[in-house]
Amino acid sequence: MTIRIKHEGLAVPVSPIFTLYIADLLISHKNEKAVTINFRDPTYSADDGGYHPVEIRLENEGDGWRFCYITDFCYVGSGYVAELAKDLDFDFDTGVFQNLFGTYPIEQAIEMFQVWESNFVYYAIVSKVFTIQKSVD
C-alpha cells in the first residue's frame, strides 16, 4: 500500500525524496490518527555536539497525511546547564517559522527549509545517523 503525504500547496516546498522517506516510515501506521516521529543521534551531547534531534508530526486526514510540524532541536548552553531548545521549527499548522532569534511567517523560511531538508535527508538516508522512534495517537 502506498502512503500519500499531502505536500502540494505547502508554504515551504517539501522535496519528493523527503516525502517518500517519511511515507515509508508511516506504512505500518496507515490506520492511525497521528504519528510523531523522533530522530535521535545517540551520541549527541552539549559538550561533544553531533546531529541535532528532529521531531516530525503528521496527521492522517483519510485521503492522505498532512505535515503538522518539523522541529530541529539543539543544546543551548554548556555543561550541566545545557538544555535542548527548538533550533528550527517549521509549524505548518500555524504558518510560522521559529528559530533562536524569533518567530516569522513560514514563507520567509523557504531557503532555510531547503538547506535543512537537504542536510536531514543526507544524514537520515545516506549516513543513517539517527535512531528512530514513533509514537501514535
C-alpha positions in Angstrom: 0.0 0.0 0.0 1.2 3.5 -0.9 1.1 6.2 1.8 0.2 9.6 0.4 1.6 12.7 2.1 -0.1 16.0 1.1 2.7 18.3 0.2 1.0 20.3 -2.6 0.5 23.9 -1.8 2.6 24.0 1.4 4.1 27.4 2.1 7.5 25.6 2.3 8.1 23.2 -0.6 8.9 19.7 0.5 11.0 17.5 -1.8 9.8 14.2 -3.2 12.7 12.3 -1.7 11.9 13.6 1.8 8.2 12.9 1.3 8.9 9.3 0.2 11.2 8.7 3.1 8.7 9.9 5.6 5.9 8.0 3.8 7.9 4.8 4.1 8.1 5.3 7.9 4.3 5.6 8.1 3.5 2.3 6.2 3.0 0.3 9.4 0.8 3.2 10.9 -1.6 3.7 8.0 -4.7 3.4 10.2 -3.5 5.8 13.0 -4.9 9.2 13.5 -1.5 10.9 14.0 2.2 9.9 14.2 5.1 11.7 15.8 8.5 10.6 14.5 11.6 11.3 16.6 15.1 11.1 15.1 18.0 11.0 17.5 21.7 10.7 17.3 22.5 8.6 20.4 25.9 10.3 20.7 24.6 13.9 20.5 25.6 16.0 23.6 26.0 19.6 24.6 29.8 19.1 25.1 30.6 16.9 22.0 28.0 18.0 19.5 26.6 15.7 16.9 23.5 15.6 14.8 20.5 17.6 16.1 17.4 15.7 17.3 14.4 16.1 15.0 10.7 15.6 15.6 8.1 15.4 12.8 4.4 15.2 13.4 1.9 14.2 10.8 -1.9 13.7 11.0 -4.0 11.3 8.9 -6.8 13.1 7.1 -8.2 9.9 5.5 -7.2 10.8 1.9 -3.6 11.4 3.0 -1.2 12.6 5.7 -0.6 16.2 6.5 2.6 17.7 8.0 1.8 19.4 11.3 5.3 20.5 12.2 9.0 19.7 11.8 11.2 20.7 14.7 15.0 20.6 14.9 16.5 20.8 18.4 19.9 21.8 19.7 21.6 22.3 23.0 21.7 25.8 24.3 24.4 26.4 27.0 27.1 24.1 28.0 27.9 21.6 30.8 25.3 20.9 33.4 23.2 24.0 32.5 22.8 22.9 28.8 19.2 22.2 27.7 17.6 21.2 24.5 15.7 24.0 22.8 14.0 24.5 19.4 16.6 25.5 16.9 14.4 25.5 13.9 10.6 25.0 14.0 8.5 24.8 10.8 5.0 24.8 12.1 2.7 24.1 9.1 -0.5 24.2 11.3 0.0 27.8 12.5 2.0 29.0 9.4 5.0 30.2 11.4 8.7 29.5 11.4 10.7 29.9 14.7 14.4 29.9 15.3 16.5 31.1 18.2 16.1 34.7 17.0 12.4 34.9 16.7 9.1 34.0 15.0 8.4 34.7 11.4 5.8 33.8 8.7 6.7 30.4 7.4 7.0 31.7 3.9 10.2 33.5 5.0 11.8 30.1 5.7 11.8 28.6 2.3 15.6 28.8 1.8 16.3 27.7 5.4 14.0 24.7 5.0 15.6 23.7 1.7 19.1 23.7 3.4 17.8 21.9 6.5 15.9 19.3 4.4 18.9 18.6 2.2 21.1 18.0 5.3 18.4 15.9 7.0 17.9 13.7 4.0 21.7 13.1 3.8 22.0 12.3 7.5 18.9 10.1 7.7 19.1 8.2 4.4 22.7 8.2 3.3 24.6 8.4 6.6 21.9 6.7 8.8 23.0 8.6 11.9 19.6 8.5 13.6 17.7 6.1 15.7 14.0 6.4 15.0 11.1 6.2 17.4 7.5 6.7 16.5 4.5 7.4 18.8 0.9 7.3 17.7 -2.3 9.0 18.7 
